[in-house]
Amino acid sequence: MPVVMDFLNDDPRKKRESEGQRHPEKAHRPDNPIARKPDWIRVKAPGSPKWAETHRIVKENGLVTVCEEAGCPNIGECWEKKHATFMIMGDTCTRACAFCNVKTGMPAALDPQEPAHIAEAVAKLGLSHVVITSVDRDDLADGGAEHFAQVIQAIRKASPKTTIEILTPDFLRKEGALEIVVAARPDVFNHNLETVPSKYLKVRPGARYFHSIRLLQRVKELDPSIFTKSGIMVGLGEERNEVLQLMDDLRSADVDFITIGQYLQPTRKHHAVIGFVTPAEFASYESVALAKGFLLASASPLTRSSHHAGEDFARLKAAREARSRG
């Protein structure tokens, strides 16, 4: 489930779309006024020549990116560097999380050519590290696990030197699905908790907190060489002690890397921002996470699961090597 970010709030056409057909299940909900963002949340608008080149390659290959679908505020920076997070299995999710701007509904059938198209785009972009995520596909018997594996295999064949990070759904009630994905041997397995357990009923009602913790733990049991990663949003009304407990839960599952970013409300029909966390509070979260034993922690207002993923992978490897020597 992709983290949700706010980039298109000021576009009336997009607002109508996201409050209409894009999220029919949210149409009956009362409006939540969109809070004014503080001065420390500022991003550069996209439009550079390098951004345009990335956009062209994505469109020519008929690909979906979470950068666009979730309205990521970092799209200008990332696409200028030819970094993109590809969203496989369509642009329609079977769940309706209160924070998420990805379209909800009944998805179309899987595209058997998608793995090849993704691999071709990775090669054209010359990516040293790629992130692959997906919508939730509760309609599929394996939740899309085999499709994930096929995408990984296609990238390995087309671009052998590219390292691969996946950001997966929870594969809830999909027996054997996780094993299929892990067997394809991604370099990083990311699954986001999104928020603290007390907020799941309102924020992430289709998911189960401890199932997600167990999923991440199981990855390490199946293949300890794979880096594991998880992320949350803050500003949804959580308490600090709940975030610290969540860190402990992730460490009990031997998770290597935690990301913490500010929740930004996509439309008036989505969950309201309860509060904006200050940069100083984010710095404190990062320090505490490292003290608790994570190999890597990234916490800032604009931190997102896939932001700086390539640089972070290099830092993860270095941190593991340093710890093994110590």
C-alpha positions, 0 to 999 in steps of 0.5 A: 500500500503506497504511502499517500502524499499531497501534491495536487490539492490545488488542482480543482480538476484533480480534486473533483476526480478524487472526490468523485469517481476515483473514490466512490466509497468515500463520497458519503463521508463528511468533508475534512477541511485541508489544513494549511501546511507549515513553512517547513513543507515545501517542494519544487514543482516538476517540469525540468528536461530530465523530469520530462524524459522520465515522464516520456519513458514511463508513458511510452511503456504504458506504466503506472507510478505511485509517484503520480497515483499517490500525488507524491510531493517528491516527484519533481526531485526524484524524476529529475534524477530518473528515479521512479517507483513503479506500481504494478498490477494496475492503478485500482486498489481493492481496499479503501484506506482512509489516507490513500489517494490511489483509486479504489474499485474492482481492478482489471485483469493482470497484464502479462506483458507488464513484467517485460515493460517494467524491465525495459523501462528500468534498462532505458532509465539506466537505474542502479536501484529500482522500487516496485510497489503495487495496489492491493489485489485481494481479488487474486488467489495469491494477492499478486505474488507470482506477478511480483516474482515475474517482475523481479525476474524480468528486471534481473534478466534485462538489467542484471546490475540493478538492485531491486526493492519491493514495497508489497501489500500484506498478502492477508489470507493468501497462503504461500504468497509471501514465500513466492515473493521471497523466493524471487530474492529482492534485495529489499523487502518493504511493507509499510505499517502506515500507522500505529495499531490504535488507528487501524480501524479508521485509517487502515481498516482492511489490514491487521497490524500484527499480521503485518509485523509477522509478515516482515518477521517471516521474510527474515526467517525465509531469507536473512540476507534480504533487507527488511523495511517498513514505514509509517505516517505521523500526524494522524493523531498517534501518541509519541509512546505509540510510535516508540512501541511500534519501533520495538515491534518492528525490531522484534521482527528484526526489521532493518530500516524504518521510515517516518514521514508526515501525513498529508491529506489528499482531499477533503474526503480523506482522513484529516491531518490531526497535527504537523510534526516539527522537524525537531520531533522527526530528528528525535524519532530518527535518533531513537530508532537508531538507538533501538537497533535499526540499521537505518532510520529516515524521519522527516516531514517529506520522508517517503518509503521510496524517497532516496531509496538507491542512496539508502540501499548503499547506506544499508549495506554499509551499516550491515557490514560495519555491524558485522565487523563490530 
